Amino acid sequence: MSAQSGPWQEGKHYFKIDPPQATTQTDKVEVTEVFSYGCPACFSAAPKVKEIKAKLPANAVLTYVPASWNQGEQWPLFQRAYFAAQTLGVAEKAHEDMFSAIWSNGPLAVAVNGKIKDPAPTLDDVAKFYEKYGVKAADFTGVANSFAINTKMKKADAYIKSVQVDQTPTFVVNGKYRLTGQSAGSWDNLQAIILQLVAQESAAAK
């Protein structure tokens, strides 16, 4: 059953990406969340995203691409932090805690009482946060400032542009379809559409 054969309309509830973009997975259907730790909507959506991840079939995987376009909420810093944590093998286990550290009055808060915090958190602050996950601060900053991470950041920005994402969180299914909670109409709809598109892509791969 394709998404188009249900109540969901291409061009309204979800959008086809033309041309389709390459994925990072060769043997799985990839669902990608374009997000930022500095995005309050992404923080609010995190429990729903966790539900989507849990309901994906075994042949599908959820990946993350951090955005950088909002400097006021430190998105470039958090993009760098995500890729450093990913390289060091701690991104997944620290994912929820990172959101809390920023949006639940934690050590990486970017706003206080609705106003942008001054001074803003720094890379050193982020490195201290990841120490509880067994990463030495000096090691974290060393990786974060490396050429490899700079390259990953540039690739992420290029990917986001290629899939035409201009808000977060946005979901991309297998490099071919793009949707948001707003386009889907609700989070329940979003989850249903993602699962149908995953099933559609799974069937096409057989």
C-alpha positions in Angstrom: 0.0 0.0 0.0 1.6 3.3 -1.0 1.2 6.5 0.9 -0.7 7.9 -2.1 -3.3 5.1 -1.8 -4.2 6.2 1.7 -5.6 9.6 2.9 -2.2 11.2 2.4 -1.6 13.4 -0.6 1.9 14.0 -2.1 2.4 17.7 -2.4 0.2 18.4 0.6 1.0 16.0 3.5 4.5 15.1 2.2 6.7 16.2 -0.6 8.7 14.4 -3.2 12.4 15.4 -3.4 13.6 15.9 -6.9 16.2 14.8 -7.6 16.3 12.1 -4.8 19.4 12.3 -2.6 21.8 9.5 -1.6 21.4 8.0 1.8 24.0 6.8 4.3 22.6 3.3 4.4 23.1 0.7 1.7 20.9 -2.1 3.1 18.2 -0.2 5.1 15.5 2.3 4.5 16.7 5.5 6.0 14.5 8.0 7.9 16.4 11.1 8.7 15.4 13.8 11.2 16.9 17.2 10.3 17.0 18.9 13.7 19.0 21.0 16.1 19.6 20.7 19.9 19.0 24.4 19.9 15.5 24.1 18.4 12.8 24.2 21.1 10.3 22.5 18.7 12.8 19.6 18.3 13.1 19.3 22.1 9.3 19.1 22.4 9.1 16.6 19.6 11.8 14.3 21.0 9.4 11.9 22.7 7.4 11.6 19.5 10.6 10.9 17.5 11.5 8.2 20.0 8.1 6.6 19.3 8.7 6.7 15.6 12.1 5.1 16.0 10.6 2.3 18.1 8.0 1.5 15.5 10.3 1.3 12.5 10.7 -2.2 11.0 14.0 -4.0 11.3 15.0 -3.0 7.7 14.7 0.7 8.5 16.9 3.0 10.6 16.5 6.5 12.0 19.4 8.9 11.5 20.0 12.5 12.4 21.4 15.5 10.5 21.9 18.6 12.7 21.1 22.0 11.1 23.2 25.2 11.6 21.2 28.1 10.2 20.1 29.7 13.5 23.2 31.3 15.1 21.2 33.0 17.8 20.3 29.7 19.4 23.8 28.3 18.9 22.9 25.9 16.2 26.4 25.9 14.6 27.9 25.0 18.0 25.4 22.2 18.6 25.9 20.9 15.0 29.7 20.6 15.7 28.9 19.0 19.1 26.7 16.4 17.6 29.2 15.3 15.0 32.0 15.2 17.6 29.9 13.1 19.9 29.0 10.8 17.0 32.6 10.4 16.1 33.4 9.6 19.8 30.6 7.1 20.0 28.5 8.9 22.6 25.9 10.8 20.5 23.1 8.3 20.8 23.3 7.7 24.5 23.6 11.4 25.2 20.9 12.5 22.8 18.0 13.1 25.2 20.2 14.4 27.9 21.7 17.0 25.5 18.2 18.4 24.9 17.6 18.6 28.6 20.9 20.3 29.2 19.8 23.1 26.9 16.0 23.4 27.4 15.5 22.3 31.0 17.6 25.0 32.6 20.7 22.8 32.3 24.3 23.8 31.9 24.0 24.5 28.2 20.9 26.7 28.3 20.6 29.1 25.4 17.7 31.0 26.7 16.6 32.2 30.2 13.0 33.4 30.8 12.4 33.6 27.1 15.5 35.7 26.3 18.8 34.6 24.7 21.4 33.9 27.3 24.4 36.1 27.5 27.1 34.8 27.6 26.1 31.9 25.4 27.4 28.3 26.0 30.7 27.6 24.5 32.4 24.5 23.1 34.3 24.1 26.4 30.9 24.0 28.2 29.7 21.3 25.8 32.9 19.3 26.3 32.3 19.4 30.1 28.8 18.1 29.5 30.1 15.1 27.6 32.6 14.2 30.4 29.9 12.3 32.1 29.8 10.0 29.1 33.4 9.1 29.6 34.9 11.6 27.1 37.8 13.8 28.3 37.1 17.5 27.7 40.4 17.9 25.8 39.6 14.9 23.6 36.2 16.3 22.8 37.4 19.7 21.8 40.2 18.2 19.8 37.8 16.1 17.8 35.2 18.9 17.5 37.8 21.3 16.0 39.2 18.8 13.6 39.1 19.0 9.8 37.0 15.9 9.7 34.2 17.5 11.7 34.4 20.7 9.7 33.9 18.5 6.6 30.9 16.8 8.1 29.3 20.1 9.0 29.7 21.3 5.4 28.2 18.1 4.1 25.3 18.4 6.5 24.6 22.0 5.3 24.8 20.8 1.7 22.4 17.9 2.4 19.9 20.1 4.1 19.9 22.4 1.1 19.6 19.5 -1.4 16.5 18.1 0.4 15.0 21.6 0.6 14.5 21.7 4.4 13.8 25.1 5.9 12.3 24.2 9.3 13.0 21.8 12.1 12.2 19.1 12.8 11.8 17.8 9.3 11.9 14.2 8.3 13.3 12.7 5.1 12.4 9.2 4.0 15.1 7.4 2.0 16.3 10.6 0.4 13.0 10.8 -1.6 10.3 12.3 0.5 10.1 15.2 3.0 7.5 16.0 5.6 6.9 17.8 8.9 4.4 17.6 11.7 2.8 20.7 10.1 2.5 19.3 6.6 1.2 16.0 8.0 -1.4 17.8 10.1 -0.5 16.0 13.4 2.2 13.9 14.9 0.0 10.8 14.6 -0.4 11.5 10.9 3.3 12.1 10.6 4.1 8.8 12.1 1.6 7.0 9.9 2.9 8.6 6.8 6.5 7.8 7.6 5.7 4.2 8.3 3.7 3.9 5.0 6.6 5.5 3.0 9.0 3.1 4.7 6.8 0.2 3.7 6.6 1.6 0.2 10.4 1.9 -0.1 10.9 -1.6 1.4 8.6 -3.1 -1.2 10.3 -1.3 -4.0 13.7 -2.7 -2.9 12.6 -6.3 -3.1 
